[in-house]
Amino acid sequence: MNILVISNLYPPYARGGAELIAARLTHELYGRGHRVTIFSTMPYGGLHTLFPAVVERHIGTVYRFFPLNFYHSLDDHTRTIFIRALWHLIDLFSPFPALAIRRLLTELRPDVVITHNLKGIGLQIVREIRLAHVRHLHVLHDVQLSIPSGLLVYGKEYRWFGRSPIRELYEYFVKRAVGSPDVVISPSKFLMDFHLARGFFSRSIHCVLPSPAPTFTTRPITPRVKGPLRLLFAGQLERHKGIIFLMDTLQASGLDFELHIAGDGALIQDVQKRSKLDSRIFYHGFVNFRNLLHLLEASDAVVVPSLCYENSPTILYEAFQSGTPVIASDIGGIGELMSNGNNGYLFKPCDTKALIDILRIFSSTPDLFRSRAEEIRKTMEQYRLEAYVDKLLRLANDHSSNV
């Protein structure tokens, strides 16, 4: 099958799990013998970067270009709110990316187009996919089609922008731009329901299909090394990810702990400062996957203290695949992957007392979940990459039945 994959970001340009999932699916499709082409973006590097060009021929053929806009999407945190607002308008209405994808569609004549996050590559490209009469599967990753930032923060669901006519007008034009792809795939019921409640994808086939778990070799579970409660936070160092809340809670808990932090983001300096002032906090910077596995294997639990509505966080799959339990905010789609008391515990977002109570359970019985590590690993079998791609290909080939 001739497959075109479109994603606003694609490794090595990446921000979160969405780009890694897009790459993981692409690698599996390519490994099965399909012809795979990737269309994505790159930072501005001169006039030549305004035109799509092949930059890689390894796992599929990768075309990249810089969508003519104020900045690349990875640089949005450095811009003022006014510039970001203008950027979103250009991203929504600009014909430039549509012209680029039109030429590529004509040259490639794909059997199916699979789109991931579209903010930052240009929403008008969806119109070109429709005009090309090619089967279109869209994979949701967050709420960015409704909320420009892609963030819906707990306790701020009804702040002025969320209720403003400006956002509703923006959402109206986004719905017109993206229309109803043949199939819309969501990793969580939460995210699918969020979009359907707002009138998105009214004529699409809707499929809730949890993200594929990463494939890696796990080592035998070893006895726990005595010592303090060892916790891991791995993710973006942003306030909405709850890293400040987590550090404050642990320092107020009175527990004997070690907190290992892996990742980068706007709060790097805050985290580095805390780690220098508190010998129980260890900042590892951005770590590669191999080093992340070492941290997972050494941890008693992974903490996901999100203050924003998550979809299906990649770190949950990585933790469970390694046999490590998770302590997480019960928000968005997180609870759909959790079995409270079996592979970890859920707590109400921002609830310091609830989190401390759970940490005390782990502290008093640190070997409890280590003895269940193999059970936790087995729960990931249903999320195998091979099974996900089997379903994806059936959706790509099925032009008639609902799923």
C-alpha positions, 0 to 999 in steps of 0.5 A, a space after each residue: 500500500 502507498 501511504 502518506 503520513 502527515 504530522 506537524 512534527 516528526 523526529 528528530 523534531 519532537 515535543 511529546 508522545 504524539 511525534 514518537 507514536 507517529 514515528 513508531 507507526 511509520 516504522 512498523 508500516 515500512 517494516 511490513 513492506 508498505 511504501 511510506 512517505 512522511 510530510 512534516 516541518 522543519 525550522 526556518 533555515 533559509 529560503 530553500 526551506 520554504 519548499 518541501 524537499 527530501 531530507 531522509 531516505 531511511 525508514 520511508 521518505 521524509 519531506 520537510 519544509 518550513 510553513 510560511 509563518 512567524 515561527 516554527 511550532 517548537 518555538 511558540 513558548 518564546 513568543 508573545 501572546 499577540 504573535 502566537 494569536 497571529 500565528 494560529 490565524 495564519 496556520 488556519 488560513 494560509 494557502 501555502 502548505 496546501 500548495 505544497 501538499 497538492 504537489 506531493 499528492 499529485 506526485 505520490 498518488 497515495 492509497 491512503 493519507 494518515 494525519 496526526 497533529 495538524 497545528 503547525 503544518 497548516 490546516 488547509 492541507 485537509 482540503 487538498 486531501 479531500 479534493 484528491 479523493 484519497 482515503 483519509 485517517 486522522 489520529 487525535 492526540 490532544 485538544 488543539 483543534 478546539 483550544 489553540 494551545 492544546 491545553 485544557 487545565 484543571 480548574 480553568 476549564 471555564 476561564 474567559 477564553 474558553 467561553 469567549 466568542 473568539 474561541 468559538 469563532 476559531 473553532 468554527 473555522 477549524 471545523 470547516 477546515 478539517 471537515 470529516 475525515 473518513 476515519 477519526 482515531 482517538 487513543 482515549 474515549 475522553 478525547 473522542 467524546 470531547 470532540 464529538 460534543 463540540 460538533 467535530 467529525 459528524 460524518 466520520 467513522 469514529 474509532 477509540 484505539 489506545 496508542 501502541 505500547 513501545 516495544 523494548 526488551 525488559 530485564 528480569 525484575 530484581 529485588 528492591 534495593 533498600 533505601 528511600 521511596 524512589 520516584 520518577 517524573 519523566 516528561 515536559 517541565 511545564 507547570 501544567 504537567 504538575 512538576 512544581 506541584 509534585 516537588 512542593 507536595 513531596 517536600 511537605 510530606 515528611 517522607 523519606 524519598 528520592 525524586 528523579 526528574 527527566 525531561 526539559 521545558 520552560 521550568 528547567 531552571 526552577 528544577 535545577 535550583 530545587 535539585 541544588 537546594 534539596 539533595 533528595 531531588 535529582 535532575 537528569 536532564 533530557 534522557 535517551 530511551 535507554 537511560 529512561 529504562 534504567 530510571 524506570 527499573 530503579 524506581 518504585 513508581 512513576 508519578 504523573 501529576 498532570 494539571 491538564 487534561 491528558 489524552 493517553 500519556 506515553 510515559 504510562 505505557 513505558 512504565 507499565 511495559 517495564 513493570 513499574 506502577 504509576 501514581 497519576 492524576 485522575 484527569 482526561 484519559 489517564 484513568 482509562 489505562 489505570 486499574 486503581 490498586 493494581 497497576 498504581 493509584 489515581 488521585 484527584 488533580 491538585 489534591 496534595 493530601 490525596 497524593 501524600 496518602 498514596 505516597 505513604 502507602 508506597 513508602 510503608 509497603 515498597 515491595 508490594 508492586 515490585 512483586 506484581 511487576 510481571 502482572 503489570 507488564 502483561 497488561 500491555 500485551 493488549 496494546 502491542 504495536 503489531 495489533 494496533 497496525 493490524 487495526 489501522 490497516 483494516 480501517 485504511 482498507 475498509 471503505 464501507 463498514 463502521 467500527 
